[in-house]
Amino acid sequence: MDERMKELVAIGASAAVNCHPCVQFHLSECDRLGVDRGEVWAAIEVGMMVNRGAAAKSKAHTQSLLGKGEGSDGTGCGCGS
């Protein structure tokens, strides 16, 4: 994997875990490497999508433990679809 791809993965992962300093650092690295901002945004969008999915699963699990909301009967993934 080249440095450009590593930075795209890193910025997407940083967005997924809500690490603002990491996003800023990896954006600077992407700029240094000449990565197109469209590609950077696409990687960030993927990270944000992962974050939303993880948050939905966490919410469903917590609600299930409390006997409330989606998933309390053991069905569904908690995404609301």
N, C-alpha and C positions, 0 to 999 in steps of 0.2 A: 504494500500500500504506500503510495507516495505521500509527501508532506501535505499536499493540497487536500487529498481525501481525508487524511488524519484530522486536519483542522475542521473540515466539514462535519465529520463524525463528532469531534469534540464540541463544536458549537451546538450541534443538535442535542447532544447529551447534556450540555450545560443548560440549555433551555428546558429540557425535560425535568431537571432537578431544581429549577428556579434559582440557579447560581448566577446572579447578576455580575459579580466581578469576573467570573469565568467567561460569560458571554462577551464581556468587554475585552478581555484578554484575547480570546480566540477570534473575535472580530478584527482586532488589530493584526493578528497573525494572518488571517485570511487576506486582509488588505495588503500586507507585506508580500504575500505570495501572489497577489494579483487575481484572487478568486472573484468572480463576478458576483455582485450583490444579489442578483436573482437566484444564484445557486446557494448563497448563504441563507437567504430568506427561505428557500425550499427546505434546507436542512433544519432551520429553526422551526418551521411549521411541523415537520415530522416529529421533532422533539416535543413540541407542544401537544401534538396528537397523542403521543405516548403518555405524557403527563396527565391529560384528560382521562385516558383509559385507565390508568393506574388509580386516579382519584375516584373514578366511578366504582371500580372494584373495591377499593378501600371503604367507601361509603356503604356499598351493598353488604360487605362483610360485617361492618360495625352494626348496621341496622339489623342484620340477621342475628348477631349475638344478643341484641337487645329485644329481639322479637318484633321488630317494627319494619315497615316499608318493604320494598322489593327484596326478594330472596329469602324472606322469613320462612317461606314454605319449602325452601330448598331448590326452587326453580329460578330460572333466569340468571343472567350474568350481571345485572345491575346497570346495564347501559341505557335502559329506558326504552329500548326498541321492541 
